[in-house]
Amino acid sequence: MSKKLLLILVTIIAAFMVTSCASSSKVSKNKFSPYYFYTNTNDFMFEMSRYELSQYITFDRLTYRGSYINDRRMTKEDLELIKENRNVKVIPSVVVPQVGFTTESINMKLYPTHDTIHRGNKKFDSNQYTRMSAFAPVFIMHTSKDGEFYYIMSEFMRGWVPVNKIKIYSQVAFSGIQQMPFIRVIKDNTTIGGVQYGIGDKVPLLSYDKEQVLVLTPKGSYAAAKMDGSYVIGNALYDEKLMKEMAESQLENPYDWGGKAGYRDCSAYVRDLWRVFGADIPRSSGLQKLVGKKLIDKPKNQEEFYAVLRNAKPYRTLIFFKGHVIMYGGMEDGDYVIYHAVNSLRNDKGKKVLLSKVAKNKLKEEKFMNIWKRVIRVSEISPLISPELPKEPEIIEITNIMDKISEIGGTQVLAENKQ
């Protein structure tokens, strides 16, 4: 069997495994919720009814009562103006989406506004859904009244994003780009072609050799980057040492609700680490607990919980509270180690300890042994066997990069996308 055929077969099998794993996360979640996990974004490539899109856009809502908008109390009129900007009345009877990619890392919002909506602490922006990585595929469904925001569907959430941070492609080019080989970033703050990427990000690959890679940029040009250890070709094969290095590289970074400032909250921390190995687990902790092999639900007592941890696999075991996820890091000097992006944690005396960062905690030493009382599930993620790309460099002569992408898609790209 040729290397190329073998690569195709392994890729298909791996894709099937991801879909099978993720499909369980749909249970008991209303499909209009932002935390509904889409296993097949291509469902949105063709069309959607006015009713369904309207339901997506209006399903989630905030209240003005008790809320602030930036530095002042929010009024009913404030909220009505923001809701009007959703532009729902002009949605056509049938919506045919445009497709494209984010040109940089951006924030996704519940409402189309740049204002911060909070309950007294600006750090927790109620209007912030999530942070999206650069070069993320998106389906553009609608435009806000002021023309500044697109309503988009993504691989794991949907919401409002800035118009000027999205590059629109033809559907042919869009499909072609997603079929391309790629690199996975394994170090934060990796800049390629003027675009900053973080751990887990995926960048389409044109060619590579021992010294450098040639990759596509979100805006349709190309850029070279040295083989400097900040990325791997394709998905990384699961490796406990690499997982630990990546987890610890983020220690002391600020805890960042929804990723608004460009850092991570608990579920984004876990998700980005696992993306490196080709496992696209859901974005929210509530859905992450539905993926993987369950080891235990609510433990009956402390001994039962720690008996599970003593036999659990480090870095592959996730511990869930209500609204929080922790990665188990195994034993160090007879102590239980956990990693998480966390705002605060109660110690064994019941005192709230403010951490507000990505932390590595030793449960005995730091007196957090009573966390077992908050545990609702412990589960294990099974790494996928990631396909490797051919070792020989693939030499591509680039004359018009968009023409090359159109060949992957099987037809010619529209003229406006050839620039």
C-alpha positions as CSV (number, residue, x, y, z in Angstrom):
1,M,0.0,0.0,0.0
2,S,1.4,3.4,-0.9
3,K,2.2,6.0,1.8
4,K,-0.3,8.4,0.3
5,L,-3.2,5.8,0.4
6,L,-2.2,4.8,3.9
7,L,-2.3,8.4,5.0
8,I,-5.7,8.9,3.6
9,L,-7.1,5.8,5.3
10,V,-5.6,6.7,8.7
11,T,-6.9,10.2,8.4
12,I,-10.5,8.9,7.7
13,I,-10.3,6.5,10.6
14,A,-9.0,9.3,13.0
15,A,-11.8,11.7,11.8
16,F,-14.4,9.0,12.5
17,M,-13.0,8.5,16.0
18,V,-13.2,12.2,16.8
19,T,-16.8,12.4,15.5
20,S,-17.8,9.3,17.5
21,C,-16.2,10.6,20.7
22,A,-17.7,14.1,20.3
23,S,-21.2,13.0,19.4
24,S,-22.0,12.0,23.0
25,S,-21.6,15.6,24.0
26,K,-24.9,16.5,22.4
27,V,-26.9,14.8,25.1
28,S,-29.4,16.9,27.1
29,K,-28.2,20.2,25.6
30,N,-30.6,22.4,23.7
31,K,-29.2,22.9,20.2
32,F,-29.7,26.6,20.4
33,S,-27.4,26.9,23.4
34,P,-24.0,28.4,22.7
35,Y,-22.5,25.3,24.5
36,Y,-24.1,22.9,22.1
37,F,-21.2,21.0,20.5
38,Y,-21.3,20.9,16.8
39,T,-19.8,17.7,15.4
40,N,-20.3,18.6,11.8
41,T,-20.1,22.3,10.9
42,N,-20.6,21.5,7.3
43,D,-24.3,21.2,8.1
44,F,-24.3,25.0,8.0
45,M,-22.6,25.3,4.6
46,F,-25.8,25.2,2.5
47,E,-28.8,27.0,4.0
48,M,-30.8,27.7,7.1
49,S,-34.3,28.9,7.6
50,R,-35.2,32.4,9.0
51,Y,-36.9,30.7,12.0
52,E,-33.9,28.5,12.9
53,L,-31.3,31.3,12.6
54,S,-33.6,33.7,14.6
55,Q,-33.8,31.1,17.4
56,Y,-30.0,30.8,17.5
57,I,-29.5,34.5,17.7
58,T,-32.2,35.2,20.3
59,F,-32.0,32.1,22.5
60,D,-29.5,33.5,24.9
61,R,-30.1,36.7,26.7
62,L,-28.9,38.9,29.5
63,T,-30.9,41.0,31.9
64,Y,-30.3,44.7,32.5
65,R,-31.4,44.4,36.1
66,G,-28.4,44.3,38.4
67,S,-26.0,44.6,35.4
68,Y,-23.5,47.3,34.4
69,I,-22.5,48.5,31.0
70,N,-18.8,49.5,31.2
71,D,-18.7,51.8,34.3
72,R,-22.4,52.6,34.9
73,R,-25.7,50.9,35.7
74,M,-27.3,49.3,32.6
75,T,-30.8,50.5,31.7
76,K,-33.6,48.8,29.8
77,E,-33.0,51.2,26.9
78,D,-29.3,50.2,26.8
79,L,-30.3,46.6,26.4
80,E,-33.0,47.3,23.8
81,L,-30.5,49.2,21.6
82,I,-28.1,46.3,21.8
83,K,-30.8,43.8,20.9
84,E,-31.9,45.9,18.0
85,N,-28.4,45.7,16.6
86,R,-28.9,42.0,16.1
87,N,-30.9,43.0,13.1
88,V,-33.2,40.0,13.3
89,K,-36.1,41.6,11.4
90,V,-34.2,41.6,8.1
91,I,-33.1,37.9,8.1
92,P,-34.3,36.5,4.7
93,S,-36.6,33.4,4.6
94,V,-33.7,31.3,3.6
95,V,-30.1,32.0,4.7
96,V,-27.2,30.9,2.6
97,P,-24.0,31.4,4.6
98,Q,-20.7,32.7,3.5
99,V,-17.6,31.0,4.7
100,G,-14.1,32.1,5.8
101,F,-11.5,32.2,8.5
102,T,-10.5,34.4,11.4
103,T,-7.5,36.5,10.5
104,E,-6.3,36.7,14.1
105,S,-7.3,35.5,17.5
106,I,-10.7,37.2,18.3
107,N,-13.5,37.4,20.9
108,M,-16.9,35.9,20.3
109,K,-19.8,37.7,21.9
110,L,-23.4,37.0,22.9
111,Y,-24.6,40.4,21.7
112,P,-23.1,42.5,18.9
113,T,-21.5,45.2,21.0
114,H,-18.0,46.2,22.1
115,D,-19.2,47.2,25.5
116,T,-18.5,45.1,28.6
117,I,-21.6,43.9,30.4
118,H,-21.0,42.7,33.9
119,R,-22.5,42.2,37.4
120,G,-20.1,44.6,39.2
121,N,-16.8,43.0,38.3
122,K,-15.5,43.8,34.8
123,K,-13.2,40.8,34.9
124,F,-16.3,38.6,34.3
125,D,-17.9,40.0,31.1
126,S,-21.3,38.4,30.8
127,N,-21.3,39.2,27.0
128,Q,-18.1,37.2,26.4
129,Y,-18.6,33.7,25.0
130,T,-15.1,32.6,24.1
131,R,-11.8,33.4,22.5
132,M,-11.4,32.1,18.9
133,S,-8.0,31.2,17.5
134,A,-6.5,32.6,14.4
135,F,-7.3,30.7,11.2
136,A,-10.5,29.2,12.7
137,P,-13.1,28.2,10.0
138,V,-16.4,30.1,10.3
139,F,-19.8,30.1,8.7
140,I,-21.1,33.7,8.3
141,M,-24.9,33.7,8.8
142,H,-25.9,37.3,9.4
143,T,-24.7,40.9,9.8
144,S,-25.5,43.3,12.6
145,K,-27.5,46.5,11.9
146,D,-24.4,48.7,12.4
147,G,-22.4,46.5,10.0
148,E,-19.6,45.9,12.5
149,F,-20.4,42.3,13.5
150,Y,-21.0,39.0,11.8
151,Y,-23.1,36.3,13.4
152,I,-21.1,33.1,12.8
153,M,-21.2,29.4,13.5
154,S,-17.8,27.8,14.4
155,E,-16.5,24.4,15.2
156,F,-17.5,24.6,18.9
157,M,-19.6,27.7,19.5
158,R,-21.6,30.4,17.8
159,G,-22.0,34.1,18.3
160,W,-21.0,37.6,17.2
161,V,-17.5,38.5,15.9
162,P,-15.9,41.7,14.4
163,V,-16.4,41.9,10.6
164,N,-12.9,43.2,10.1
165,K,-11.4,40.1,11.6
166,I,-12.9,37.7,9.1
167,K,-11.6,36.8,5.6
168,I,-14.3,35.5,3.3
169,Y,-13.4,32.7,0.8
170,S,-15.4,30.9,-1.8
171,Q,-16.8,27.5,-0.6
172,V,-14.4,25.7,-2.9
173,A,-11.3,27.4,-1.4
174,F,-12.7,27.0,2.1
175,S,-13.1,23.3,1.6
176,G,-9.8,23.0,-0.1
177,I,-7.9,24.8,2.8
178,Q,-9.5,22.4,5.3
179,Q,-8.2,19.4,3.4
180,M,-4.6,20.7,3.4
181,P,-1.9,19.2,5.6
182,F,-1.1,21.4,8.6
183,I,1.1,22.2,11.5
184,R,0.0,22.2,15.2
185,V,1.4,24.9,17.4
186,I,2.8,23.7,20.7
187,K,4.0,27.0,22.2
188,D,2.1,30.1,22.9
189,N,2.9,33.5,21.3
190,T,4.2,31.8,18.1
191,T,4.2,34.3,15.3
192,I,4.1,33.2,11.7
193,G,3.6,35.6,8.8
194,G,2.6,38.4,11.2
195,V,-0.1,36.3,12.8
196,Q,0.1,35.2,16.4
197,Y,-0.9,31.6,17.3
198,G,-1.2,29.7,20.6
199,I,-1.0,26.1,21.8
200,G,-3.3,23.9,19.8
201,D,-3.8,26.2,16.8
202,K,-3.8,24.7,13.4
203,V,-2.1,26.3,10.3
204,P,-2.5,24.9,6.8
205,L,0.9,23.6,5.4
206,L,2.1,24.0,1.9
207,S,5.6,22.4,2.1
208,Y,8.4,21.7,4.6
209,D,12.0,20.6,4.8
210,K,14.4,20.1,7.7
211,E,14.9,23.8,8.1
212,Q,11.5,25.5,7.6
213,V,7.8,25.2,6.8
214,L,5.8,27.2,4.2
215,V,2.3,27.8,5.5
216,L,-0.8,29.6,4.3
217,T,-1.8,32.8,6.1
218,P,-5.5,33.5,7.0
219,K,-5.6,36.3,4.3
220,G,-4.6,34.0,1.5
221,S,-0.8,34.7,1.1
222,Y,1.9,32.5,2.4
223,A,4.8,32.7,4.9
224,A,7.9,30.7,5.9
225,A,8.8,29.8,9.4
226,K,11.9,28.1,10.9
227,M,11.8,24.7,12.4
228,D,12.3,26.1,15.9
229,G,10.3,23.7,18.1
230,S,7.2,25.9,18.4
231,Y,5.1,23.5,16.3
232,V,4.9,20.0,15.0
233,I,3.9,18.6,11.5
234,G,0.3,17.4,11.7
235,N,-1.2,16.3,15.0
236,A,1.4,15.3,17.7
237,L,1.5,11.7,18.7
238,Y,0.4,11.6,22.4
239,D,3.3,12.1,24.7
240,E,3.1,12.6,28.4
241,K,6.3,14.6,28.5
242,L,5.0,17.0,25.8
243,M,1.6,17.4,27.6
244,K,3.4,18.2,30.9
245,E,5.7,20.8,29.2
246,M,2.8,22.5,27.5
247,A,0.7,22.5,30.7
248,E,3.5,24.0,32.8
249,S,4.4,26.5,30.1
250,Q,1.2,28.4,31.0
251,L,1.6,28.4,34.8
252,E,1.2,31.8,36.3
253,N,-0.7,33.1,33.3
254,P,-3.8,35.1,34.4
255,Y,-7.1,33.3,34.8
256,D,-9.2,34.8,32.0
257,W,-13.0,34.3,31.9
258,G,-14.0,33.4,28.3
259,G,-10.5,34.2,27.2
260,K,-11.3,37.9,26.7
261,A,-7.8,39.2,27.4
262,G,-6.2,36.5,25.3
263,Y,-5.4,34.0,28.1
264,R,-7.5,31.0,29.2
265,D,-10.1,29.9,31.6
266,C,-10.4,26.3,32.9
267,S,-12.0,24.6,29.9
268,A,-10.0,26.5,27.3
269,Y,-6.8,25.4,29.1
270,V,-7.7,21.8,28.8
271,R,-9.2,22.0,25.3
272,D,-6.1,23.7,23.8
273,L,-3.7,21.1,25.3
274,W,-5.7,18.3,23.8
275,R,-6.1,19.9,20.4
276,V,-2.3,19.4,19.9
277,F,-3.0,15.7,19.8
278,G,-5.9,15.9,17.4
279,A,-8.7,15.5,20.0
280,D,-11.1,18.4,19.5
281,I,-13.0,18.1,22.8
282,P,-15.8,20.6,23.6
283,R,-15.1,24.2,24.8
284,S,-17.2,24.2,28.0
285,S,-16.5,22.1,31.1
286,G,-20.1,21.0,31.2
287,L,-19.7,19.2,27.9
288,Q,-16.1,18.1,28.5
289,K,-17.3,15.9,31.3
290,L,-19.5,14.0,28.7
291,V,-16.5,13.0,26.6
292,G,-14.1,10.2,27.5
293,K,-14.2,7.2,29.8
294,K,-16.0,7.8,33.1
295,L,-13.9,6.7,36.1
296,I,-16.3,7.8,38.9
297,D,-19.2,10.2,39.5
298,K,-19.7,11.9,42.9
299,P,-17.3,10.0,45.2
300,K,-18.8,8.7,48.5
301,N,-15.9,9.7,50.6
302,Q,-12.3,11.0,50.4
303,E,-10.7,7.5,50.3
304,E,-12.8,6.5,47.3
305,F,-11.8,9.6,45.4
306,Y,-8.1,9.3,46.1
307,A,-8.1,5.6,45.4
308,V,-9.3,6.5,41.9
309,L,-6.6,9.1,41.5
310,R,-3.8,6.7,42.6
311,N,-4.7,4.4,39.7
312,A,-5.5,7.2,37.2
313,K,-3.3,8.2,34.2
314,P,-1.6,11.5,34.7
315,Y,-2.5,14.3,32.3
316,R,-5.2,12.1,30.7
317,T,-7.5,12.3,33.7
318,L,-9.9,15.2,34.2
319,I,-11.6,16.1,37.5
320,F,-14.9,18.0,37.2
321,F,-16.6,20.4,39.7
322,K,-19.8,22.1,38.7
323,G,-18.6,24.7,36.2
324,H,-14.9,23.8,36.5
325,V,-12.4,21.3,35.1
326,I,-9.0,20.2,36.5
327,M,-6.3,18.1,34.9
328,Y,-4.7,15.5,37.2
329,G,-0.9,15.5,37.0
330,G,-0.1,12.3,38.9
331,M,1.9,12.0,42.1
332,E,5.0,14.0,43.1
333,D,6.8,13.1,46.4
334,G,3.7,11.3,47.6
335,D,1.4,14.2,46.9
336,Y,-1.5,14.6,44.4
337,V,-0.8,17.2,41.7
338,I,-3.5,19.1,39.8
339,Y,-3.3,21.7,37.0
340,H,-6.1,24.2,36.2
341,A,-6.9,27.7,35.2
342,V,-8.8,28.9,38.3
343,N,-10.0,32.0,40.0
344,S,-10.3,30.7,43.6
345,L,-10.3,27.4,45.5
346,R,-11.5,26.6,49.0
347,N,-8.9,25.0,51.3
348,D,-9.5,22.3,53.9
349,K,-10.5,25.0,56.4
350,G,-13.2,26.3,54.1
351,K,-11.3,29.5,53.3
352,K,-11.4,30.8,49.8
353,V,-7.9,31.1,48.4
354,L,-7.7,33.6,45.5
355,L,-5.4,32.1,42.8
356,S,-6.7,33.9,39.6
357,K,-4.1,32.1,37.4
358,V,-3.1,28.9,35.7
359,A,-2.0,27.0,38.8
360,K,-0.2,23.8,39.7
361,N,-1.4,22.7,43.2
362,K,-0.2,19.9,45.5
363,L,-3.3,18.9,47.4
364,K,-1.7,17.6,50.6
365,E,1.0,20.3,50.9
366,E,-1.4,23.2,50.2
367,K,-4.3,21.7,52.2
368,F,-6.8,21.2,49.3
369,M,-7.6,17.5,50.1
370,N,-11.3,18.3,50.6
371,I,-11.8,19.2,46.9
372,W,-13.3,15.7,46.6
373,K,-16.5,17.0,48.2
374,R,-17.1,19.2,45.1
375,V,-16.3,16.5,42.5
376,I,-19.1,15.5,40.2
377,R,-17.1,13.3,37.8
378,V,-13.6,12.0,37.0
379,S,-13.0,10.8,33.5
380,E,-10.1,9.8,31.2
381,I,-9.4,11.1,27.7
382,S,-8.1,8.5,25.3
383,P,-5.5,9.9,22.9
384,L,-6.1,9.3,19.2
385,I,-3.4,7.7,17.1
386,S,-2.5,10.7,15.0
387,P,-1.4,10.1,11.4
388,E,2.0,11.3,10.3
389,L,2.7,13.2,7.1
390,P,5.1,11.8,4.6
391,K,8.7,12.4,5.7
392,E,9.9,13.6,2.3
393,P,9.5,17.3,1.7
394,E,6.6,18.2,-0.6
395,I,7.9,20.8,-3.0
396,I,5.1,23.1,-4.3
397,E,5.9,25.8,-6.9
398,I,3.7,28.7,-5.9
399,T,2.6,31.0,-8.7
400,N,-0.9,31.9,-7.5
401,I,-1.6,30.4,-4.1
402,M,-5.4,30.6,-4.5
403,D,-5.2,28.7,-7.7
404,K,-3.3,26.0,-5.8
405,I,-6.0,25.9,-3.2
406,S,-8.7,25.7,-5.8
407,E,-7.1,22.6,-7.2
408,I,-7.4,20.9,-3.8
409,G,-11.1,21.8,-3.8
410,G,-11.6,20.4,-7.3
411,T,-12.5,23.5,-9.2
412,Q,-11.5,27.1,-9.8
413,V,-11.8,29.7,-7.1
414,L,-14.0,32.7,-7.8
415,A,-12.1,35.6,-9.3
416,E,-12.5,37.9,-6.3
417,N,-10.7,35.4,-4.1
418,K,-7.6,35.2,-6.3
419,Q,-6.1,38.3,-5.0
